[in-house]
Amino acid sequence: MANHLFDAICNAIKSPDTVFIETDNGTTWTYRDMLECSARIANAIVLRGVAPGDRVAVQVPKSAEALMLYLACVRAGAIYLPLNTAYTAVELEYFISDAAPKLVIISPDAAEYLHNCVFQAGARMETLGANGEGTLFEFTAEQPEAFVNAHRNPDDLAAILYTSGTTGRSKGAMLSHDNLLSNVLALQERWHFSSADRLIHALPLFHAHGLFVAANLTLLSGSRMDLLSKFEVDRIFAVLPRATIMMGVPTFYTRLLQDARLTAESTRHIRVFISGSAPLLADTHSSFFERTGQAILERYGMTETNMITSNPYDGARLPGSVGYALPGVSVRVTDPTTGAQLAAGEPGMIEVKGPNVFKGYWNLPEKTKEEFRDDGYFITGDIGIMEPDGRLAIIGRNKDLIISGGYNVYPSEVENELNAIEGIVESAVIGIPHRDLGEAVTAIVVREPGAKVDAAAIATGIERRLARFKQPKRVIFVDLLPRNAMGKVQKNVLRDTYRNLFVENGSEMQVV
């Protein structure tokens, strides 16, 4: 029977004996191992009652076995529900209650405190640890190495990914087989992936970046990857000489820049460094190029849309730009209020349409309807500018837009100016309630160790570069900015932390 996504994976395998994965403990998996192991797991979960269309919730450590579990769910027609390993028991209770999975697979050390939650949801529970230990593989070992894949059409659901939940309750984005496959094929074309490639995989497997981009691209090109359990600088430098591609979040690249081993020589085997999941600072881009001669390729995507745009493989990769729409994807910029399409160069709401766009939010038909235009474009919530040649730049999130004294302030514009000041590592600009202005522009700033830069120096540095209404009314210095698991700054946390700043300290407008 036809299984839209897994059939494509099988067709990409050049030889079953080709190496697919090498783990950081030295274990090697061939494509034959992948086919046999995923078949055994598929047989096991079917015997545990999983039928096509059932959800399988998974919160386990990163491992090759965890990746085989994802593939087994695809083969069995189940809807894979990966959960962030940092989620607490309380958070997991919400996801399990909302998704109503038939089977929940968690790490062995979480089994005791999640048992009641899983039981109350009417689900079965199995365990899987970082080294394949646990009840799942104890049962899987007894299963045959052949499996008749469930019939799955392009529009059948393959996964539900919950949004990061930076505002309100997380929503489950429903992704179909063709959402995943079409996006991988577009990226494969744009990034020139082939069976000759070897990827450094240091990303989580519970997120679209690590699973539906990095892992699926490897599979759909029949190539090879070094599956690292986590990002460690020493381990990255150990595998760099044998790799051709590295994917990462901006934090990966800033950490590599802190190491003297990062040189043109140490990176000469890599044909492309790719960054996503959070904005890449222009300074990081330029510093990396100066050290290595390599321009990091930044791309843009969302949980709901997979990847939307990418800087070109051949051509200029401009700092601050996320490039052009992927093949088959349509992107436009509109007025956030009226929905009217804007001319090139005007900031507005980014909207996207294409086979990559999700089917809607799980159990939230009204919310789904709100997020789509009548002509099928998804409203991303991101503010951007489209250049005349189709190149896109992201300038902020709509929810992060600050309206101060009746004027719109896009945080990224202010952050770019702050980050250019000597002695500042990074900044986050937020709006804080203000009795006169509605919202006051407030900057949360991280300084370099030992830097003398203070609020007065910042005020001097930006007074000629930003209109007065865009200049921060307060500057707060911190050691670190709060981030989620994928490295995105959690501005909602900052807004909550400092929401009473002007209530408690007055509404004066000077920078302090």
RAFENZI-V811362 format. One record per pair of residues at least 4 apart in sequence whose ideal C-beta (glycine too) atoms are under 7 Angstrom apart, sorted by the first residue. I is the first residue (numbers start at 1). J is the second residue. Records with the same first field share a line. If there is no record, write none. Layout:
I = J, J
This chain:
1 = 148, 149, 150, 151
2 = 7, 151
3 = 7, 75, 149, 150, 151, 152
4 = 152, 153, 154, 177, 178, 181
5 = 9, 74, 158, 177, 180, 181
6 = 10, 74, 75, 149
7 = 11
8 = 12, 181, 220
9 = 219, 220
12 = 219, 220, 221, 222
13 = 31, 222
14 = 18, 195, 222
16 = 30, 31, 32, 35
17 = 30, 32
18 = 30, 31, 222
19 = 28, 30, 224
20 = 29, 30, 31, 34, 224
21 = 29, 64, 225, 227
22 = 28, 226
23 = 27, 64, 227
24 = 228, 229, 235
27 = 64
29 = 33, 34, 64
31 = 35
32 = 36
33 = 37
34 = 38, 68, 71
35 = 39
36 = 40, 145
37 = 41, 68
38 = 42, 68, 71, 72, 75
39 = 43, 145, 146, 147
40 = 44, 140, 143, 144, 145
41 = 45, 68, 69, 72, 140
42 = 46, 72, 75, 76, 147
43 = 47, 143, 144, 147
44 = 48, 136, 139, 140, 143
45 = 50, 56, 72, 76, 78, 103
46 = 50, 76
48 = 103, 124
49 = 102, 124
50 = 54, 56, 76, 78, 102, 103
52 = 77, 78, 150
53 = 77, 79
54 = 78, 79, 102
55 = 79, 81, 99, 100, 101, 102, 160
56 = 73, 78, 80, 81, 101, 102, 103, 105
57 = 81, 83, 95, 96, 99, 101, 104
58 = 69, 80, 81, 82, 83, 105
59 = 83, 85, 87, 92, 106, 107
60 = 66, 105, 106, 107, 128
61 = 85, 107, 129, 130
62 = 66, 204, 205, 229
63 = 130, 131, 132
64 = 68, 227
65 = 69, 128, 132, 137
66 = 128, 205
67 = 71, 205, 215
68 = 72
69 = 73, 105, 128
70 = 74, 80, 211
71 = 75
72 = 76
73 = 78, 80
74 = 158
75 = 147, 149, 150
76 = 150
77 = 150, 152
79 = 157, 158, 159, 160
80 = 158, 159
81 = 99, 101, 160
82 = 161, 205, 206, 211
83 = 87, 92, 95, 206
84 = 206, 485
85 = 206
86 = 485
87 = 91, 92
88 = 92
89 = 93, 113, 114, 117
91 = 95
92 = 96, 114, 117
93 = 97, 117
94 = 98
95 = 99, 162
96 = 101, 104, 117, 118, 121, 123
97 = 121
98 = 172, 362, 363
99 = 160, 172, 362
100 = 121
101 = 123
102 = 123
103 = 123, 124, 126
104 = 118, 123, 125
105 = 126, 127, 128, 136
106 = 110, 111, 114, 125, 127
107 = 127, 128, 129
108 = 127, 129, 133, 134
110 = 114
111 = 115, 125, 127
114 = 118
115 = 119, 125
116 = 120
117 = 121
118 = 123, 125
126 = 134, 135, 136
127 = 134, 135, 136
128 = 134, 136, 137
129 = 133, 134
130 = 229
132 = 137
135 = 139
136 = 140
137 = 141
152 = 156, 177
154 = 176, 177, 178
155 = 176, 178
156 = 176, 177
157 = 174, 175, 176, 359
158 = 175, 176, 177, 180
159 = 175
160 = 172, 173, 174, 362
161 = 173, 175, 208, 303
162 = 170, 171, 172
163 = 170, 171, 173, 303
164 = 484, 488
165 = 169, 170
166 = 490, 492
167 = 399, 492
171 = 361, 364, 367
172 = 361, 362
173 = 303, 304, 358, 361
174 = 358, 359, 360, 362
175 = 179, 180, 358
176 = 359
177 = 181
178 = 182, 355
179 = 183, 306, 355, 356, 358
180 = 184, 212, 216, 306
181 = 185
182 = 186, 328, 355, 356
183 = 187, 306, 307, 356
184 = 188, 216, 217, 220
185 = 189, 220
186 = 190, 326, 327, 328, 329
187 = 191, 213, 217, 307, 326
188 = 193, 217, 220, 221
189 = 327
190 = 310, 313, 326, 327
191 = 272, 313
192 = 313
193 = 197, 217, 221, 223
194 = 221, 223
195 = 221, 222, 223
197 = 221, 223, 244, 245
198 = 223, 224, 225, 226, 242, 243, 244
199 = 214, 218, 223, 225, 243, 245, 247
200 = 226, 236, 239, 243, 246
201 = 210, 214, 225, 226, 227, 228
202 = 228, 230, 231, 236, 248, 252
203 = 207, 209, 210, 214, 247, 248
204 = 210, 485
205 = 210, 211, 215
207 = 211, 486
208 = 212, 213, 301, 303, 306
209 = 213, 214, 276, 277, 486
210 = 214, 215
211 = 215
212 = 216, 306
213 = 217, 247, 307
214 = 218, 247
215 = 219
216 = 220
217 = 221
218 = 223, 225
226 = 239, 243
228 = 235
231 = 252
232 = 236
233 = 237, 255, 256, 259
234 = 238
235 = 239
236 = 240, 256
237 = 261, 266
239 = 243
240 = 266, 267, 269, 270
241 = 269
243 = 269, 270
244 = 269, 270, 271
245 = 270, 271, 272
246 = 270, 273
247 = 274
248 = 252, 253, 275
249 = 275, 277, 278, 486, 487
250 = 254, 275, 278, 279, 280, 281, 284, 487
251 = 255, 487
252 = 256
253 = 257, 275, 284, 288, 296
254 = 284
256 = 262
257 = 262, 284, 287, 288, 291
261 = 266
262 = 266, 291, 292
263 = 267, 291, 292
264 = 268, 292, 293
267 = 292, 294
270 = 294
272 = 297, 313
273 = 294, 296, 297
274 = 297, 299
275 = 280, 296, 298
276 = 298, 299, 301
277 = 486, 487, 488
278 = 486, 487, 488
279 = 394
280 = 284, 285, 296, 298
281 = 419, 426
282 = 286, 319, 320
283 = 287, 419
284 = 288
285 = 289, 296, 319
286 = 290, 319
287 = 291
288 = 292, 294, 296
289 = 293, 294, 295
295 = 317
297 = 310, 311, 313, 317
298 = 311, 317, 322
299 = 307, 309, 310, 311, 322, 323
300 = 308, 309, 322, 392, 394
301 = 305, 306, 307, 308
302 = 380
304 = 357, 358, 378
305 = 352, 356, 357, 358, 378
306 = 356
307 = 326, 356
308 = 325, 326, 329, 331, 352
309 = 322, 323, 324, 325, 326, 331, 392
310 = 323, 326
311 = 317, 321, 322, 323
312 = 317, 323, 324
320 = 393
321 = 391, 392, 393
322 = 392, 393, 394
323 = 391, 392
324 = 390, 391
325 = 329, 330, 331, 390
328 = 354, 355
329 = 352, 354, 356
330 = 352, 353, 354
331 = 350, 352, 392
332 = 341, 351, 377
333 = 342, 346, 348, 349, 350, 384, 385, 386
334 = 339, 340, 341, 342, 348, 349, 351
335 = 339, 340, 342, 348
336 = 348, 349, 398
339 = 373
342 = 346, 348
344 = 386, 387, 388
345 = 385
347 = 383, 385, 395, 410
348 = 383
349 = 379, 383, 398
350 = 380, 382, 384
351 = 373, 377, 378, 379, 380
352 = 357, 377, 378, 380
353 = 357, 376, 377, 378
357 = 378
360 = 365, 368
361 = 367, 368
364 = 368
365 = 369
366 = 370
367 = 371
368 = 372
371 = 378, 379
372 = 376, 377, 378, 379
373 = 377, 379
381 = 397, 398, 399
382 = 394, 397, 398
383 = 395, 396, 397, 398, 401, 410
384 = 392, 393, 394, 395
385 = 393, 395
386 = 390, 392
387 = 391
395 = 410, 412, 413
396 = 400, 401, 410, 411, 412
400 = 411, 491
401 = 408, 410
402 = 409, 411, 431, 439, 441
403 = 408, 438, 439
404 = 409, 431, 437, 438, 439, 440, 441, 469
405 = 437, 438, 469
407 = 469
409 = 414, 441, 469, 470
411 = 415, 429, 430
412 = 416
413 = 470
414 = 418, 429, 441, 443, 466, 470, 472
415 = 419, 427, 428, 429
416 = 420
417 = 462, 465, 466
418 = 424, 427, 443, 445, 458, 462
419 = 424, 426, 427
421 = 453, 458, 461
422 = 453
423 = 447, 448, 451, 452, 453
424 = 445, 447, 453
425 = 446, 447, 448
426 = 446, 481
427 = 443, 444, 445
428 = 444, 481, 489, 491, 494
429 = 441, 443, 472
430 = 442, 444, 491, 494, 495
431 = 439, 440, 441
432 = 439, 440, 442, 498, 499, 501, 502
433 = 439, 499, 502
434 = 438, 439, 440, 502, 507
435 = 507
436 = 507
440 = 473, 474, 502
441 = 470, 471, 472, 473
442 = 472, 473, 474, 476, 498, 501
443 = 472, 475
444 = 476, 478, 481, 494
445 = 475, 476, 477
446 = 478, 479, 480, 481
447 = 451, 453, 477
453 = 457, 458
455 = 459, 475, 511, 512
456 = 460
457 = 461
458 = 462, 475, 511
459 = 463, 511
462 = 466, 471
463 = 471
466 = 470, 471
472 = 511
473 = 509, 511
474 = 501, 511, 512
475 = 511, 512
476 = 498
481 = 489
482 = 489, 490, 493, 494
483 = 487, 488, 489, 490
484 = 488, 490
490 = 494
491 = 495
492 = 496
493 = 497
494 = 498
495 = 499
500 = 504
501 = 505
502 = 506, 507
